Amino acid sequence: MAGRVGVIAVVITSSLAVMVGPAGAAAPPTQQRPRSAWAVPGTGPLDGIGAFLFVNAPTAGPAQTTVTGYEYSMFFGFEGNSMGVMALGHKDGQKVAGFLLAPSNPLIATVPFDWQFGRIYYLLTYRIAVDVWAAWVHDFSANRWTHIASLTAPGIGRMHPHSSTGVEYSSTPMSMTNENTCAIYPRVNAFWHPPTGWRGNDMTPATLVSGNTVGAGDCPATVTTTDGWQHYALGSAPAA
C-alpha cells in the first residue's frame, strides 16, 4: 500500500499546478510523509471505520510555499484487494473533503467542505449496502454531518481491520528563493486519534500495530503520541 499512497492522495486533493523553474534549476526537496499503522482487535472484517482529526493553524512565512499543499488522510483496505482513502485538503484552491475507492478503476469523489484549522472533525466511511460504501465528515463545532459520496464498487467486499493515518505535502512547491532547502515547507501540527472500527453497530478502538513510520523524503517529519493522539509535525517555522 505504501507505494500507492502518494499517487492516490494527489489525485484526491492536490491543489497546486506544477510550476517550472529556470532551466537547470534543481528540483525542490521532498517532504517526508509521517504515518501511523492501526489494527482493530476482534474477529472478522469491518463494516466501517472512522477517526477524529485536529489541525493547528499553520503560518507560512513570505519565503515559504502555501499551507494548502498539505492533506490529512486516512487509508484502509478491502477484502477484494482494493484500497480506499478519506481526506481533508484543497483542490483547485478550494477546501474539500475527499473519498476514494480504488478497485481496477478508481472511484473518486470530492465535495466543497469549509473545514477550519483548530476544529475537530470525524471522518467516517460505512458499508450501506453490498458493494456500496458511503462517506461523511462531522464538524463537532457546528454539530453537523456532511455527506461526501456513496460509491458502488462491485466485488470490493468488506473492510480489513487494518488502516493508517497520516499527513503529507501532496503538491509541487512553487519556485522561490529557498526552493532548494527544507525551509520552503511551512510548519504544520496535525493530530489523528486512533480510528474506531465498526462491525455492525459495535465500535472497537484500533491500536498501533507497528508504531509510527516516516515515508521517504528529504525534509524531516516526526510522529509522537500526545494525550492519546498521534501528533504529526512537518515543515519549518517561518523565519523571524
Phi, psi and omega in degrees: 000326187302324183289341183260348187301307185298319181297314182292319180297322178296319180300321184289305194228018180295141188235343184253135174286153176292126180249120186278130178273186180299154179303132178085359180290141179288148177294144179295152177295156180261150181270133175299158184241100179286142183220155169231133180259135187233155172220138178267118180297161178114182186249135174095163180289174184255156172260356179179169176207147179212158180205150177272143179227137176221134180230122174295151180291116177275160177230124177265130176285169183297339180257016181244158178282176187286149176286348183288351176287343180281143171225155191235111196231148172239129185244147181207162182236164184234163181300328183277023177063035175246167175229167179217163180217140163240144185205152164249138181185212181228147174216127180054039177077008183240143175289135183219161164248135184238151179217132181220137167242136187236072163283209183297325175243104186301142176251124187233134176221134171228146176229147173300130180211113187278066179288152186235144171295147178083009178236155182263134178234150176242117178263127186224134167234141186214145180280114184259348175196172178302123178068011180242121179240133178250157180224141179222162170227135182250127175265111184289328180294321180267352184051053185221134175267142173237125178277126179274306182186162167239119186244137180253122181228095182305132177080006183290331179076195177269184190261137172293154180282006181256141179209176174212154176234154180184182180222145174206159173264108193265353185255171174270119182302146178290155178290127178204177191297326183254029187296344181263013176234160180290347179295351179294332185272127177288154181287135173222141176236111182240152185226123172251135173272153177308131179299160175243125177269145180246126168241102191063234178263003181273129181251133180228123178293143177277159176237154176295133182254332180221026180070203181254145179230161177233119182289165185303144178171163182276330188255129190291147172224158181229156172228128176225164177260125181230112178052040177086353177259152172269122185259118181254120181243122182227156173081186185237146175294147178300148177295141181292000000 
